[in-house]
């Protein structure tokens, strides 16, 4: 086996190349060792809800709604104003 090592050097006969994190994780998913995707997330959420109850429910028992996305323009302007005040 020859090729580039993980540090850029040449591999000698009998040496193996270390897998990158992405290669390792993708291999685990392909072998079924790790599940990923929407169906796996739903199954995990259902198990947690069964074990711990509906942690996302509001006090009156309704399902909580996610927060609306932030107004990025306002956040940027606030950060810029803060930086300009520090420099003044």
N, C-alpha and C positions, 0 to 999 in steps of 0.2 A: 504494500500500500504506500503510495507516495502522494504528496500534495502539500498544501500549506497548513501549518499548525495554527492554533488559535492565536499565537503571538506573532504570526507572520513568518516564522522559520519553517524550513523544510522538515517534513516528517521522515524519520528513518524507518527501515523495514521493521514491521512488528509494532510500531507505535500507532496509537489511535488518536483521532482529533476529538477534542472536547466539544460537546454540543452546545450551541447557544441556547439561551433560555427559551426563545421562541421555537426552536427545533424540538427541544425537550417537551414543552407544553403541547405543541401540535401532535407529537408522537403519543403522548398520554391520552389526548382526546381521540385520536384514531384507534388506539387499542381499547378504548372504552374505560380507561382508568379514571378519567375525569369527564364529567358531562358539562356541556355548554349549550347555550341557546335558550330561546324563550320557553320551550316545553320543560327543560330542566329547571329553569328559574321558577316556573309556576308550581312544579312539584315540590321544590324546596320551600317555597312560600306557603303552600298548603300544609306541609309537615310542621312548619314553625307555628302557623296559625292554630293547628290542632293542639300542639304542645303548650303554647303560651297564650292563646287567645288572640283576639283581633287587636293587635297593638296599634293599628292605624285608625281605629274607630274614634269618633268624637265622644265627649261625655254623654250626649243624648243618644248614642248608639248608631248614628249614621256613619257611613264610610267617610273618612276624611278626604278632602280634595287637595291635590298638590298645590303648592304655592305657585302663583304665576311667575313666569320668568322675569328676571330683573330687567329694569330699564338700563341698558348698557350705556346709553348716552349720559344719563344722570350720574352713573357710577364713575365714568371717565371724567366728567366735569368736576365731580367732587374730588377725585384723586389729583387732578391737575391743579385745582385751586389750593389743595393742601400743600402740594410741592412748591407752588409759587409763593405761598405764605412763608414756608420754611426758608426759602432763599432770599426773602425780602429783609 
